[in-house]
Amino acid sequence: MGEKLHVRLICLAILAAGLPFAAWNDFVEQTNRQFYDLLLSLRAPAGGRAPAVLLAVDDQTLARYGPLPFSRAALARGLGVLAGFEPRVVGIDLLLAEAGRTEEDAALAAGLARFPKLVLAAALSGDSPRAGWIWPLDHLAGRASIGHVHAAPDEDGVVRSVLLEKQGGGRRAWAFGLECARLYLGAGAPVEERASLLLSGLRIPARRDESRRLLVNYAGPEGVFRRVSFRSLLEGQADPADFRDRIVIVGVTAQGAGDRLFTPLSSGGLGMSGIEIHANVVRTVLEGAFLGPLGAPAEIPGYLAVAGAAVALAKRLRGLKLASALAALMLALPSASYAALRAGSVWPLASLLAVFVWAAGVALAAEYGIAAAALRREERRRQEYAFRVQAMAHEIKTPLTAIQGSSEMIADASVPEPARAEIAGLIHKESKRLTGLVETFLNVERISAGSLALEKQPVDLAALCAEVLERARLYAARKRTAIQAEVPPAAILADPELLSFAVYNLLTNAVKYSPKQSTVRLEVRAGAGGGVLISVTDSGQGIEPAEQKRIFERFYRGKQAAEPGTGLGLALVKEIAVQHGGRVEVDSKPGAGSRFTLVLPAGD
């Protein structure tokens, strides 16, 4: 559990550090814009439902009435015809900042004056804050409203938005399309400025702190709005019904005129004409079809939700189920973004996908790391278990070999009776040894599994230690090793058989690893809370610090363990201590001997 938590905390830190980069970088931002264009183009064209009609100075008009700049005399005649069709608003996207022939200007001024709701175009002469306006001539403008015709292309040159307000040279102008919409709504008062804009009760989400930028909700590609050639108007072929009570936007659409810009719905390398963009601005405003980006306060929780979903899936599922769930979530993001766009909300789809991919990748790496670590642990356990079996088989092999050989010899009729008795004694001895090995192994397994119940009872430690010392001294006599004991009267609640085994094992281990003619010491002292400390000290070669952490593992044999053994004794001592609610401690230094201490509580 600790390793899993460690891995997941590291991956969480990596995930948190990488999310901002995944969500906000130049490549992702540009991809966001491209996804926006794609989703916008997937919608069925909304059609020219806004009351706007385009009066186009197209290639046919220029072929008949001369090249650009368009003839003011022809413009004046056409406006005269248009006035008779009773449009509600006329917007002229032609810069009328230079004087022409006197008679032509006079005719044009008279034609313009016939429209009570007229919008004329203005433009800034440059991009600097000090740039001056290219403003319509006063005698032509009269009482007309002025709207700027600047677009606001993004870094990739695509016009996705317009700035509803432009300032320069001490003057300010609202966007051409906004002015057309204002006059159409009958708003005599100017646009009301607050955090957003108010127009005849309609709130336009164009914030002051965002330069009054408005995302244009394009109705469709070029040609969605009704378009009439200016030539047909001049030649009496126009239908008055196309213009009556509508917004008429006059401008140049001829190829090569330079008044074309790329939009999200441009195709075939051909931009959209300026008057069509104005019509789309009018449609966005009049229909209230506003598009708004999520913004950081909503984006960040969205990124966290997507990342959290990816992490949860990677944590809970595996294999084909995980792949299917991740694919479904990944496909759900574009679908949800499309639905949100139709509802007027622009989601940063590329950022969401980047966050999803990043989070899923980190989560999968984390889960892979955890699974790999678990696999390594299981492999170590398998190897350890195999080693246990091999070690046990090796230990069992010796007495089995002796029993097998002795049984063959005792069956030989030529063996004398005294030898038969000796062989029978050997068989009995080796079978007891074999039984002891198996019982020790099983006891370790059962105690560690908690399936061997302790039979606790009051134990006189002095008597228990005396019995253990008697057996241990017989074992120590073969190495001429002395055992000294300091066991004051004491009592404890414990399982006498298991406790006796633990003390005997510590004593025989001390004798085994001490040099000949040395001394081993057994001490019993009072512990905290009525418990006891049972210590066995030897004068052997000691234990390396690195090995001290492993000597209580089953089947572990230290590098300096020259004496034969199974590596089970200390493991069983530890389990006995733990089952009694205590522990076993070791204090050892290389070359200075070791001291093992059973720390046992008083018991219930």
N, C-alpha and C positions, 0 to 999 in steps of 0.2 A: 504493500500500500504506500509505504514511504517513497519507494522508487517511482511508482506511478505518479504520485503527487509532485515529485521533483521534476519529472519529465514534463508533466502538464504545465507546471508553473513556468518552466523555461519556454515552452511553446507559446504560452499565453503572453509572455514578454515579447517574444519574436512577433507574434500576431499583432499585438498592440503597437509595436514599433513600425511595422510594415503597412498597417492600414492607411495612415495618412498618405503615404507615398502611392499606395495602390489606388486610392480614391482621387487624389489631386496631383496630377502631373500633366505636362503639356500634351503628351501623346493621348492620355485618357480624355483630357478636355476636348481635344479635337475629335476623338472618336465619339464622345458624347454628342457633339454637334452633328456628326454624320448619322448617328443612330436617330437623332431627332428628325433630321431630314427624311430618313427612310420611313420612320413611323408616320410622319406627316403625309408622305406621298402614298402610304397604304390606304389612307382614308378615301372613301369615294368622294369625288368632287362635290362640294356643297352647292355649286351653281351660283349664279349672280343674283342671289335673293335680295341683296342690298339694292336700294333704288339708284343704282349707278349705271350710266351708259357712257361708253367711250366714243368720243368723236375724234377719229384718227387722221392725222396728216400723214398718210401712208405713201407708199411708193407710187401708187396710181395718181394721188393728188399732186405729188411733186412732178411727175411726168407731164401732167396737164397744165399746172400753174407755176412751174418754175422751181428751181432748186432752193435749198435752204440758204439764208434765212427766209422763212415762208413770207410770201407777199402780204403786206399789211392791208393792201386793197382787197385781196381775196379773203383775208381774215374778216375784214369789216363787212363785206357782202354776206359771208356765211353767217356771221353773228346776227345780221339783220334778219336773215331767214329763220335762224334759230329762235330769235325773240318771239316770232309769231307762233312757235310751237309751245310756248308757255312752260319752259322748264322751271323747277322751283329754285335750283341753285346751279350756277355755272362756274366751273373752275378752269382757268386757262393756264396750263403748264408751259408757257412760253415766256422767256425773259424779255420784258418790254422796257429795258433800261436805256436804250439809245433812241435818239430822235430819228425819225424817217422823213419822208417828204411831207411837207406841211399839209397838203390836201389829204394825203393818206392817213396821217396821224389824226387829223380832224374827223375824218370818216370813222376811224377806229374808235376814237374817244366817244363819238355819238353812238356807235354800236354798243360799246361797253356800258354806257350810261343807261341803256334800255333794260339792264338786268338789276333789279333791286338787291338781289343776293348774288354777289360776285366775289370770287377769290382769284387773286392774281399771284403769280409765282415770284419769289425772291430767293436769292442765293448769296452765300458768303463768297468773297473773292479768294479766300484761302482757308487754311486750317489753323492758322495761328490765332490766339485770343484777340489780337489787334486787327484782324482782318475786317475789311469793310463790306457793306452789303451791296449787292447788285439789286437795286430796288426799282420798281416800276416808276416811270416818269409820272410826276404829280398830275399833269393834265390828263394822263391816261387812267391813272389809278382812281382819281376822284374819291368817292366814298367806299371803294371796294375794300374788302378784307385782304390782308396779305398773309400768305402761308409759305414757309420755306420748303424747298424741294430737295433737301439733303437727305440721303439715305445713311444708314449706319452699318456698313458691312463689317462682318467679323474678320478675324485675322486671315481666314482663308478666302476672303473676298465675297462671301455669300451674305446677302441681305436677309437676315432673319428678324431684324427689328428696325425700328425708326426712333429717332429722338424727337419727342413731341415738342421740345423747346430748343431753340438755338439763340445764342446771344453773340453780339459782336458789334463793334463800332458804336456802342451806346444804344443800340436798338435790340429788341427781342422780337422773335416771330414764332408762332406756333406752327406745327407741321401742316402742310397743305391739306392732307386728308382730314386732319382734325378740324380745321376751319370749315371745310365743306360739310362735315357732319354737324358741326355746331350750327351753321346757318340752316341746314335742313331741319333740325329740331326746333327752329324758330327762336333760338337763344339770342336775344338781343344783347344780353350782358356777356362780358368776357368769361373765359374759363375760370372757374373758382379754384384757387390754389390752396391745397392743404398738403398733408403728407402724401396723399394721392390727389388726383384731379377730379373735380365735380363738374359735370356738364348736364344741365337741366335735370338734376337729380340722379344722373347716371355716374357711378363712381368708376373712374378709369385707373387701374392699378399701375400707375407710372410714377414712381417715387422720386421725390426731389433728390434724395441722396444717391439715386441711380441714374442721374441725368435725364429723368423723365423718359427712360427707355421703355418702349412698348413692343412686345413680341407680336409680330404680324401673324394673324391666323389666316393663312392663305386658303382661299376657297377652292383652289385647284390650279392647274397649270395655265399657261398663257391661253387666252381665248375663252375663259369661263364667263366673263362679263360680255354683255351685248356690245358689239362694236360696229360703228357706222363710219364709212369713209367720208372725209370732209368733201371729197369730190362729189359724192352723190348728193350731199346737202346743197352744194353750189349749183348742181345741175338738175335740181328739183326731183331727185329720185328718192329722197329720204321720207320715211313714214313719220308723220308728226306724233303718232301714238308712242313711238320709241322714246320720245323726249318729254312728253307732257308730265309735269309734276315730279320730275326726276332730277337727280344730280347728274349734270353733263360735265364730263372732264375732257377738255380739249388738249391735245398734245401730239408730239411727233412719234410715230411708230416705224418710220421708214428704216430699212436696213442701212447700216452705216452711219446713222444719225448720231450715234454715241450715247443715246439715251436708253441704254439697255443694261440691266444688272442681273447678276446671277442670284437666284433665290433657291430655297430648298426644293422647289418643284420644277426648276429649270431642267431641261433635258436636251440631248442632242447638241450640246455646246452652244445653245442659243439662249441668251438671257431674256429676262422679262422686261417689257417696256415700262417706262416710268409711270405712265398714266394707269397701267394695270396695277402697279404696286400701290398707287394712291387709292384706287378703287378697293383694294384689299384692306387698306387702313380704314377706309370708310366703313366697309363691311364689318371689320373687327369691332369698331366703336359702336355703330348703330345696332348691331345684333348682340352686343355685350359678349361676344365670343372671345373673351380674354384668356390668354395663356400665361401661366405664372410658374416660374421655377420653384422648386421646393425650398431652397435656401438652407443654410447651414443648420438652423434649429431643427428642421425636419429631416435633413439629409443624414446627420450624424446618427440619430436613433435608427434610421433606416439601414445604414451600414452595419450598425451593431446587431440589428435583428437578422440581417442576411448572414453575417458572420456567425452569429449564435446558432442559426439554423444549420449551417454547414458543419459547425463543430459538433452539434448534437447528433446529426446523422452519422458523421464519421465515428462518433463514440459508440453509438448504439447498434449500427448495422454493419454487416460484413458481406463481402462477395458481390453477387449479382444484385442482391437487395440494395446494397449501398450504392452501386453504380446506377441502378434505376432511380433511386431516390434523389441522388445528386443531379442526374440528367433531368428529372422532372422539375426540380427546383430551378435549375438553370434555364429551362424552357419557360418556366412560369414568370421569370423576371421580364422578358420582352412582352409577354402577354399582358402582364399587369401594367407595364409602362405604356403600352398602347391604349389600354382601357383608361388609364389615368390621363393620357393626352386627350382623349375624347371628352373627358370630364373637365378639361382645362388645366390640368397640372402636368408640368414637364418634369419627368424624372430623369436623373443622370444615369441612363441605362449602362453606359460603358463603365462608369464608376462602380455601380452595383455589381456588374459582372466581374470587374477586377477584384473587388472586395471578396466576392464569393469564391473566385478561383484561388485567391491568396489564402483565405481562411480555410477552404477545403484542403488546399495543399499542406498548410501547416498542421491542420488537425489530422490529416491522413499520415503525415510524417510522425506526429506524436503517437498515434495509435499503432503505427508500424513499429516505432521504437519500443513501445510498451510490450507489444506482442513478441517482438524479437527478444527482449529481455526476459519475458516469461518463458519463451522457448528455450533460451539459454539456461534458465534456472531449472526447468524440467529436464533438460539434457544433463545438467550437473547431478540432479537428483537420481536420474536413471543410472548415470555412471557410478554414483556413490552406492546405489542399491546393488548394482552389479558387482562392485568391489566388495560390498558386505557379503554377498553370496559367495564370491570367490574366497574371501578371507575365512568365512565360516567353513566352506568346503575344505580349505587347506587345514584348518584346525581339526576338523572332524576326521580328516584322512589319516592323521597320525594314529589316534587310538583305534580306528577301524583297521588299519594295516596290522597293528599289533594283535588285535583280536582275531583277525583272519589268519595270520600266521600261527598264532598260538593254538587256535582251534584245529588247524591241520596237524600240528605237532602232537596235540593230546589224543588225536585219533590214531596215531601210530602205535601199534601194539608193542613195538620194541622199546618204547620210552619207559624207563623205570618209574615206579610209583612215586618216589620222592620228587622226581622231575615233573611228573604229572600234577602233583599237588602245587608245585611252584608255578607251573604254567596256568593252572586254574586260578591261582591267586592273581597272576598278571592279568588274565582275562577279566576277573572281577574288578580289579583296579582300573583297567582301561575303560570298562563299560561304565563305571561310576564317573570317570573323567569325561567320557562322551556325554553322559546324562547331564553332568554339570555344565558343560559347554552349551548344550541345547537349552537347558533351563535358564542359564544366564542371558543368552540371546533373546529368548522369549520374554524374560522379565523386563529387559530393556525396552522391547517393543510395547509390551503391555503397560508398563508404567508411563512411558512417554505418551501413549494413547489415552491414558487415564482409565484403563479398564481393569487395572489391578488395585482392588480396594485395600486401603491400609487398615490394619487391625490395631488401633491405638489403645494403649493401656498405660498405667503408671509404670515407669521403668526406673529401677535403681541403677544409676549409671556406674557406680562403683562395682556392683556385682557383674553388670554387663561387660565392663572393660576388663575385669579380672578373667572372665571366661574367654574373651577375645585374645587377651595377652597370653593366656596359656597356649592357645593354638598357634598364635603368631610366633612365640618364642621357639616352638618346635621347628617352624619354618626357618627362623633366623639362625638356628644353631648350625645349619649346614654351611652358612657363610661366616660363622663365628662372629655374628653381629649381636650386640647387646641392645636391649630395649628397656629404656627407663620410663617410668610412669609417675605422673603426679595427678592422682584422681581423688579429689576430696569428696566427701559424701554429697550427693546431689540426686535429684529426681526430676523426671520429665515425662510428659505424656507423648508416647511414640509407639511405633510398631517395633517391638524388640528384635524380631528376626531380621527385618530390613536394616535397622540401625546397626545391628551387629555385623551384617554383611558390609555395610559402608565403612565402619571403623576397621574391620579386618582387612578390607581391600586397601585402605590407605596405609595400614601398617605393612602389609606384604609388599606393596608398591615401593614404600620407603626402603624396606630391606633389599628389595630387588635392585634398586638403582643406587644403593650406597656401596662404597668399597668394603672389602672384607675387613673384619676386626674394627668396624666403626660403631657408632652409637646412633640409635633412633629414639626419639623422645615422643611420648604421648602425654598431652596435657588436657585437663578439663577445667574450664573456668566459667564463672557466672557471666551471663550475657545481659543485655538490656531487657527490661520487662519480665524478668523471671526466666529468660531463656538461657541456653548454655552455648559455649564455644568449645568444640572438640578439635584440638590441633595435633597434627602429626608432623614432626620435623625430622628431616634426614640431613646427611652430610655428603650428598652425592654431587654430581657435576652441575646441577642446576638446569634451568630451562630458559631458552632464549625468549625475550619479550614477544617476538612475533608468533612463537609457538604457544605461548600461554593462552592465547585467545582460542586455540583450536584443540587443546588436549582433552577437552570434555566432549568433543564430537565422537560419535560412534565410529569405531574402526580406525580412528586417526592414530597413527604411530609417529612419534617425533623422529626427526632426523638422527638424533643421538640415541635412539632406543635400541640398544644392542641386545637386550634381553628379549626372549620370545614372549608373545602375548597376542591377545585378540584385539586389543584396543577398545574393549567394551567395559572394562572395570570402572574407569573414571566416569564414563557416560552414565553408568548405572548409579554411581555415587551421586552424581549431579541430580538425576531424576528422583532418587530417594529424598534428597534434601529439598527439592522443589515440592514434592508431594507432601512433605511435612510443613510446608509453608516457609522454608528457609532457603539457604543457598550454600554454595561451597566456594571458598576463596583460595587463591594461590598467591604466595609471596616467594619469589625465587629470583636469584641472580646467578648468571653463569659462573661456575666455579665455587659458589658459596652455598650450595644446597638449596632445599626447598621446604616450604611449610604449607601444608594444606589444612584448611580450617572449615569444619562444618559449623555453620551458624544456624542454630535451631531455636525457634520460639518456644515458649513454655507450653503451648498447646491449649485446647479448649478446656 
